[in-house]
């Protein structure tokens, strides 16, 4: 039976998902992850797409892209084909790296857009790899939430425009939106993840412990997954002050003080 033609509508947003063949890993190292991100950018430019967000996991990836022409399948074929051939050549292997077809769904309502924008960047958290999406550098969250350097192909303003007209306020609203979704999952994530670091109460983090206030705020946010609102209320600070502390920490790579390297001990089969 001939394969059904995929409907491609110009000037339309799509949620794209692509998985490894038989659920195998499509990337196994940071160099391969960087290569994929570079090829994604090249695909976006070649195809004239707008990339709103992305998240690369070990055995699959998500994209939110807007196409201007009927070239979705063409662009995806180029991206997946070129990446697979390059990785296979480097590893001197043959065979299919990806599933036969990518999954695509039209984003036709604001409600679905918000849901997808949240779901994509929370993938590493739901996979029990990190406590917060800001710790996963292979997604668009860091760049969208905190600014700074980001892949030129990522249209940060396209997503942030859904959260406000002024960029700083839109970023704050976006961070709050993601944190709100994450907050409801904290207990389940903590229980299932079997984290090596016990989740301390805020009082335990800040009371009678050495260390600067900002470092302890970073620990509460990055290590123990407390929300900006919770930290601000406990410390008697405004959310904007706590947000600026988190932003500065993210800008320097979240390597300060007690914040751990999120990639230490990550199993390839857990992503």
N, C-alpha and C positions, 0 to 999 in steps of 0.2 A: 504494500500500500504506500503511495507517495506521501512524503512528509507534508503536513499542513503548513501552508505559508504563514509566517508570523506577521501580524498586523503591526505596521509601523506608521505612526501619525506624526507628521512634522509639528514643531513647536509644542512638544509634549514632554512631560516629566515621566521618567521611568525609575522604578526600583529594580535593580539588576542583582541577581544572585548567581554565582558560578561556583561549583564544587569540584573537588578532585575526583578523578575516576575511582569508583569503588571506595569513596571516602578517604583516599590516600592523601598525604600531604602534598600540597603544591609548592610550598616553600619550606626549607629546612634550615635556613641561616639568615642572618641579617643582610648579607650581600645579596641573596636572592630576593629578600623583601625590598631592598632598595632598588634592585633591578626592575621588579614589578612596578613599583611606584613610578620610576622613570618611564617605563613603557606605557603605563596608564596615561601619564602626561602627554606623551607623544601621540597617543591615540586620540586624546581629547582635542589636541591641536589639529591633527590631520582630518578629523571628522567634523570639526566645527561645533563640538558639543560644549555644554556648560556643566561642569561638575560641581554639585552642591555639597556632597559629602561622600566619604568612602570609609571602609574598614577592611583591612587585610588580616585574615586569620591564617592559621597554618594549612587548613584543608579547604578553605573557601574564602570568598570575598563578597562584599556588598558595595554597590554604587548607587548613588542617586544622580542621574544625569538628565539633561534636557537636550533633545535633538532638534535641529532646525530643518533637516532633510530626512528622507527615508533611507538612512544609512546606519541604523542601529545594528543590524546583523553583520553588515560589512565591517563596521568598526570593531565589534566584538570578535569577529573571526580573525581580524588582523592582530588584535591584542593577545588573544589566547594562543593563536597559532605561532606568533613570533616568540612569545615568552616560552611556550612549551618546547619549541625547537631549540631555543638557546639553552635552556636548562638541560634538556636531554643531551645536547651536544657536549656540554660541560661535564656531564656525568657519564658520558659514553653509554647511553642507554637508548632504547627505542620503546615505542608504545604510547598509548594515550595518557596524557597527564590530567586532562579535564574530562568531565562528563560530556556526552555528545552534544548537548544543547544547554544554553544558559536559560535561566528563568527570568522572565520580565513581567512586570505588572505596572499598568498605568497609574500614576498618582493623580487622581482626578478630584480630590477634595482637600481642603486645608487640614481637616482632621487626620486624614491618612498621611499627609505630609509630615505633620507633627509626630505622629506615631513612628513613622519610618525614620525620621531624623533622630529620634531617641533610641529606637531599637538597634540601629546600626552601631552607634558608638558604645552601646552597653554590651555588645557581644563579648568583649574580653572579660567583663565582670561576670556575666552569666556563665562563661566558660570556666570560672574560678581561677583565672590567671592573675588578675590584679583586683584591688579593692575599689579602684575608681578609674573611669575612662581616661583621665588626664595622665595616667601612668603608662598608657599604651601608645607608643609613638607611631604606630602603623595605622592610625586612623586620622580623621580630620578633626577630632575633638580639640586637641591642644591648640591647633591653629585657629579654629573658629572661636573658642572660648577666650583665649588669652592673647591672640595676635602674634606679633613677632614674625619670625621667618616662617614661611609656609610654601609648599609647592606652588609655583606660579599658575598652574592649571586649575587650582582650587579657587572657586569663586565664593569666598567667604561671605561677601555682602549679599549674595543671592539667598542664602539661608537666614542670615541675621536680619534681613529685611522683614522676615515674618515675625520678628520679636520686637521690632521698634524702628523708628526713623533715625535715631541718633545712635552711632556705633557703640559707644561705651555703655549706654543704657540697654541696647539690644544684647550685648554680650552678657551683662549682668542677668538679664531676663532669661537668656539661653542657659546659662550656668544653673540658675534657679530651677528651670524647667527640668533639666537632666537630673539635678540633685533630688527633685521631688519624686521622679520616677524611681531613682535609686534608693531613696529613703524607705520606701515600702518593702524593698527586697533585702534590706541589710541583715535582718535576723536570719532569714533563710540562707542567704549567701554565706554568712559567717558560720552557720551550722554545717552546711554542706562542704565548705571549702577546707575545713580542718586547718585553719591558718596556724602557722608556726608562732605567730604573735597573738597572745590573748588580747581580746578587745577590752581595753581598760575603760573604766568610767572617766568622764571628763574631769571629775574631781581628782581621780588618781593620776591623771596626766599632768594636771597643773599644780597640784598641792604638794609641797615639800619635795620638789624634784629640781635638780640643778638644770640650768639651761635658760637661754633667753626666751622671752615670751613668743617671739615669732617662730622659733624652732619648735616649740611645743604646739603652736597652732598648726604648723606643717605636719607634725606627727599625728595630731588629732584628725586632720583632713585626709592625708595620704595613706597613713598606716591603718588607722582605726575607722576610716570611712564615715566620720561625722560630717554633717552638712554645715555649710557656711552659717546658716541661720542658727543652728544649735551652738556652734562655737561662739558666735557673736553674742548670743544671749547669756551664755555662761561667763564670758569674759567681760561683759558690760561694754562691748564695742558695737559699732555699727556694722552692718553687713558689708558696706562698701570698704571699710577699713580692713576687715578680714579678707575680703575678696582681693584687695591689692596685695596683701601679704602672700596669698596663694598664687597670684599672678606672677609676682617677682620670683617665687620659688620655681614655678613652672618654666619661666624664661631662662633660668640658669640650669634647667635639666632635672629638677627635683632631686638633686644629689646632696642637699645640705643636711647637716645634723643627723637625725635619726631616720631620715627617709631612706628606705632600702632601694637597691637596684631591682626593679620589677622583673628583670629577665633572668635573675639568678635562680636556678633550679626549676625553670619552666620546662615541663615535659612537652615534647612535640605532639603527643597524642591528646593533650588536654585542651588544645585550641580548636 
